[in-house]
Amino acid sequence: MSAAHAETAAPDPALLAEETRRYHHFITLALWLAIITGIEIVAIFVPVSAGVILASLAALSVVKFFAVVLWFMHLIYDHKLLFWLFMMGLVLATATFTALVMLFSFDRVDTAWFA
């Protein structure tokens, strides 16, 4: 075996520490997501009004969405431009969906001719 193959480069301790820190962030985030999911399941059975339950479920879903997007899609570690490009696409998709729902909502359709 040649000398080039016998040598193995030692990993950079700073890089190794950074990867370990990120790994622990992923595990911590997964635990928090599991806790939030548990809260969502329990919230369904709490005897309060449907509006409160739906609002809390929507808020918890938004928190989970951004946590997954920022950490698991690595946007938190990437350049801020990529984050803002993602957000612009998300806003555009949300606006398009909302406009289509409003455009085709059934309460605006004249159903008198059905009868």
Phi and psi in degrees as GROMACS dihedral restraints (atoms count N, CA, C in turn):
[ dihedral_restraints ]
;  ai    aj    ak    al  type     phi  dphi    fc
    3     4     5     6     1   -77.4    20    10
    4     5     6     7     1   167.8    20    10
    6     7     8     9     1   -68.8    20    10
    7     8     9    10     1   -30.4    20    10
    9    10    11    12     1   -66.3    20    10
   10    11    12    13     1   -35.7    20    10
   12    13    14    15     1   -78.2    20    10
   13    14    15    16     1   -27.4    20    10
   15    16    17    18     1   -73.0    20    10
   16    17    18    19     1   -29.8    20    10
   18    19    20    21     1   -79.5    20    10
   19    20    21    22     1   133.4    20    10
   21    22    23    24     1  -122.1    20    10
   22    23    24    25     1   133.1    20    10
   24    25    26    27     1   -74.5    20    10
   25    26    27    28     1   131.3    20    10
   27    28    29    30     1   -74.5    20    10
   28    29    30    31     1   137.4    20    10
   30    31    32    33     1   -66.2    20    10
   31    32    33    34     1   146.2    20    10
   33    34    35    36     1   -67.3    20    10
   34    35    36    37     1   124.6    20    10
   36    37    38    39     1   -61.1    20    10
   37    38    39    40     1   -33.2    20    10
   39    40    41    42     1   -68.1    20    10
   40    41    42    43     1   -41.0    20    10
   42    43    44    45     1   -66.0    20    10
   43    44    45    46     1   -40.5    20    10
   45    46    47    48     1   -64.0    20    10
   46    47    48    49     1   -40.3    20    10
   48    49    50    51     1   -65.8    20    10
   49    50    51    52     1   -39.4    20    10
   51    52    53    54     1   -65.0    20    10
   52    53    54    55     1   -43.8    20    10
   54    55    56    57     1   -65.2    20    10
   55    56    57    58     1   -38.1    20    10
   57    58    59    60     1   -64.8    20    10
   58    59    60    61     1   -41.1    20    10
   60    61    62    63     1   -63.1    20    10
   61    62    63    64     1   -43.6    20    10
   63    64    65    66     1   -63.9    20    10
   64    65    66    67     1   -39.9    20    10
   66    67    68    69     1   -60.3    20    10
   67    68    69    70     1   -44.6    20    10
   69    70    71    72     1   -66.9    20    10
   70    71    72    73     1   -33.2    20    10
   72    73    74    75     1   -63.5    20    10
   73    74    75    76     1   -41.1    20    10
   75    76    77    78     1   -64.0    20    10
   76    77    78    79     1   -42.8    20    10
   78    79    80    81     1   -65.1    20    10
   79    80    81    82     1   -44.6    20    10
   81    82    83    84     1   -62.0    20    10
   82    83    84    85     1   -43.1    20    10
   84    85    86    87     1   -63.6    20    10
   85    86    87    88     1   -41.3    20    10
   87    88    89    90     1   -61.6    20    10
   88    89    90    91     1   -39.1    20    10
   90    91    92    93     1   -66.1    20    10
   91    92    93    94     1   -42.1    20    10
   93    94    95    96     1   -64.0    20    10
   94    95    96    97     1   -39.7    20    10
   96    97    98    99     1   -64.0    20    10
   97    98    99   100     1   -37.4    20    10
   99   100   101   102     1   -66.2    20    10
  100   101   102   103     1   -39.7    20    10
  102   103   104   105     1   -64.8    20    10
  103   104   105   106     1   -44.5    20    10
  105   106   107   108     1   -63.2    20    10
  106   107   108   109     1   -39.4    20    10
  108   109   110   111     1   -62.9    20    10
  109   110   111   112     1   -40.8    20    10
  111   112   113   114     1   -62.0    20    10
  112   113   114   115     1   -40.8    20    10
  114   115   116   117     1   -63.2    20    10
  115   116   117   118     1   -39.6    20    10
  117   118   119   120     1   -63.2    20    10
  118   119   120   121     1   -41.4    20    10
  120   121   122   123     1   -66.0    20    10
  121   122   123   124     1   -43.3    20    10
  123   124   125   126     1   -66.5    20    10
  124   125   126   127     1   -37.4    20    10
  126   127   128   129     1   -62.0    20    10
  127   128   129   130     1   -28.2    20    10
  129   130   131   132     1   -64.1    20    10
  130   131   132   133     1   -34.1    20    10
  132   133   134   135     1   -94.3    20    10
  133   134   135   136     1     0.0    20    10
  135   136   137   138     1   -75.3    20    10
  136   137   138   139     1   133.5    20    10
  138   139   140   141     1   -80.2    20    10
  139   140   141   142     1    74.0    20    10
  141   142   143   144     1  -128.5    20    10
  142   143   144   145     1   176.1    20    10
  144   145   146   147     1   -66.4    20    10
  145   146   147   148     1   156.2    20    10
  147   148   149   150     1   -64.1    20    10
  148   149   150   151     1   -33.3    20    10
  150   151   152   153     1   -63.0    20    10
  151   152   153   154     1   -41.4    20    10
  153   154   155   156     1   -66.2    20    10
  154   155   156   157     1   -43.4    20    10
  156   157   158   159     1   -63.4    20    10
  157   158   159   160     1   -46.4    20    10
  159   160   161   162     1   -64.9    20    10
  160   161   162   163     1   -39.3    20    10
  162   163   164   165     1   -65.3    20    10
  163   164   165   166     1   -42.7    20    10
  165   166   167   168     1   -68.3    20    10
  166   167   168   169     1   -38.2    20    10
  168   169   170   171     1   -65.6    20    10
  169   170   171   172     1   -38.8    20    10
  171   172   173   174     1   -64.5    20    10
  172   173   174   175     1   -43.5    20    10
  174   175   176   177     1   -64.0    20    10
  175   176   177   178     1   -43.8    20    10
  177   178   179   180     1   -65.9    20    10
  178   179   180   181     1   -35.1    20    10
  180   181   182   183     1   -66.7    20    10
  181   182   183   184     1   -38.1    20    10
  183   184   185   186     1   -64.9    20    10
  184   185   186   187     1   -42.5    20    10
  186   187   188   189     1   -61.0    20    10
  187   188   189   190     1   -46.2    20    10
  189   190   191   192     1   -64.4    20    10
  190   191   192   193     1   -40.1    20    10
  192   193   194   195     1   -59.9    20    10
  193   194   195   196     1   -50.4    20    10
  195   196   197   198     1   -68.6    20    10
  196   197   198   199     1   -32.3    20    10
  198   199   200   201     1   -64.2    20    10
  199   200   201   202     1   -45.2    20    10
  201   202   203   204     1   -66.4    20    10
  202   203   204   205     1   -44.0    20    10
  204   205   206   207     1   -63.7    20    10
  205   206   207   208     1   -46.1    20    10
  207   208   209   210     1   -71.2    20    10
  208   209   210   211     1   -41.3    20    10
  210   211   212   213     1   -93.9    20    10
  211   212   213   214     1   -50.9    20    10
  213   214   215   216     1   -75.1    20    10
  214   215   216   217     1   -25.3    20    10
  216   217   218   219     1   -90.9    20    10
  217   218   219   220     1     2.8    20    10
  219   220   221   222     1    63.5    20    10
  220   221   222   223     1    21.3    20    10
  222   223   224   225     1   -69.2    20    10
  223   224   225   226     1   -23.7    20    10
  225   226   227   228     1   -70.5    20    10
  226   227   228   229     1   -24.1    20    10
  228   229   230   231     1   -98.0    20    10
  229   230   231   232     1   -12.9    20    10
  231   232   233   234     1   -86.7    20    10
  232   233   234   235     1   177.9    20    10
  234   235   236   237     1   -64.4    20    10
  235   236   237   238     1   144.9    20    10
  237   238   239   240     1   -61.8    20    10
  238   239   240   241     1   -26.3    20    10
  240   241   242   243     1   -60.5    20    10
  241   242   243   244     1   -39.5    20    10
  243   244   245   246     1   -65.2    20    10
  244   245   246   247     1   -37.3    20    10
  246   247   248   249     1   -63.3    20    10
  247   248   249   250     1   -45.3    20    10
  249   250   251   252     1   -70.8    20    10
  250   251   252   253     1   -32.6    20    10
  252   253   254   255     1   -64.4    20    10
  253   254   255   256     1   -41.5    20    10
  255   256   257   258     1   -62.7    20    10
  256   257   258   259     1   -44.0    20    10
  258   259   260   261     1   -64.8    20    10
  259   260   261   262     1   -38.0    20    10
  261   262   263   264     1   -63.5    20    10
  262   263   264   265     1   -41.9    20    10
  264   265   266   267     1   -64.5    20    10
  265   266   267   268     1   -39.2    20    10
  267   268   269   270     1   -65.3    20    10
  268   269   270   271     1   -43.2    20    10
  270   271   272   273     1   -64.7    20    10
  271   272   273   274     1   -42.6    20    10
  273   274   275   276     1   -63.7    20    10
  274   275   276   277     1   -42.5    20    10
  276   277   278   279     1   -65.7    20    10
  277   278   279   280     1   -41.5    20    10
  279   280   281   282     1   -64.6    20    10
  280   281   282   283     1   -43.0    20    10
  282   283   284   285     1   -64.6    20    10
  283   284   285   286     1   -40.4    20    10
  285   286   287   288     1   -64.4    20    10
  286   287   288   289     1   -45.0    20    10
  288   289   290   291     1   -61.5    20    10
  289   290   291   292     1   -46.0    20    10
  291   292   293   294     1   -62.5    20    10
  292   293   294   295     1   -42.8    20    10
  294   295   296   297     1   -63.2    20    10
  295   296   297   298     1   -40.9    20    10
  297   298   299   300     1   -68.1    20    10
  298   299   300   301     1   -38.5    20    10
  300   301   302   303     1   -64.7    20    10
  301   302   303   304     1   -42.7    20    10
  303   304   305   306     1   -67.2    20    10
  304   305   306   307     1   -37.1    20    10
  306   307   308   309     1   -67.6    20    10
  307   308   309   310     1   -40.4    20    10
  309   310   311   312     1  -107.0    20    10
  310   311   312   313     1    22.7    20    10
  312   313   314   315     1   -69.4    20    10
  313   314   315   316     1   143.4    20    10
  315   316   317   318     1   -74.0    20    10
  316   317   318   319     1   -20.6    20    10
  318   319   320   321     1   -73.8    20    10
  319   320   321   322     1   -12.7    20    10
  321   322   323   324     1   -96.3    20    10
  322   323   324   325     1    -4.1    20    10
  324   325   326   327     1   -89.4    20    10
  325   326   327   328     1   132.0    20    10
  327   328   329   330     1   -78.8    20    10
  328   329   330   331     1   108.6    20    10
  330   331   332   333     1  -101.4    20    10
  331   332   333   334     1    13.0    20    10
  333   334   335   336     1   -64.6    20    10
  334   335   336   337     1   -31.9    20    10
  336   337   338   339     1   -76.8    20    10
  337   338   339   340     1    -9.7    20    10
  339   340   341   342     1   -72.2    20    10
  340   341   342   343     1   -31.5    20    10
